[in-house]
């Protein structure tokens, strides 16, 4: 039997089968929800910065205050189980990079806690954080080299 024909037929049959049971999504509603929730997260960050400035925090420290506050809020909401409920309605809107990453790290920490600190939390956090750290570092090196070369031109 020719495996390629068998595999193609299986793929088509499985696709039809999966489409029958897959939840239908309203693309316009999903985009609007993602835009609004993502915007609300950004407005919260801006509000934290504005409150910090009103309290007399200097500009440099406000730049630190905003991401740190969003990370802490995201972790608290994840621990309380609220972040997942928000994500259920907001979809990609909760993936605003800093809050989405904080949610991913804190949720894997909570899920892995029973396995212990080293082999559970420690090992599983780096399954999520490792690629981000590696590719973030690699990207920053590439951009740094690019700007360094441009400085000679």
ZIVENDA-V365034 format. One line per field, one symbol per residue. ss: DSSP state (a for helix, b for strand, c for the rest). phi: phi as a letter, one per 20 degrees, with the letter a starting at -180 (. if undefined). A space follows every 10 residues. Layout:
# ZIVENDA-V365034
ss->???
phi->???
This chain:
# ZIVENDA-V365034
ss->ccaaaaaaaa aaaaaaaaaa acccccaaaa aaaaaaaaaa aaaaaaaaaa aaaaccccaa aaaaaaaaaa aaaaaaaaac caaaaaaaaa aaaaacaaaa aaaaaaaaaa aaaaacaaaa aaaaaaaaaa aaaaaaaaaa aaaaaaaaaa ccc
phi->.fffffffff ffffffffff dfffdegfff fffffffgff ffffffffff fgffenffgf fffeffffff fffffffffe neffffffee mffeeggfff ffffffffff fegfeofefe fgfffffefg ffffffffff fffffgffff fee
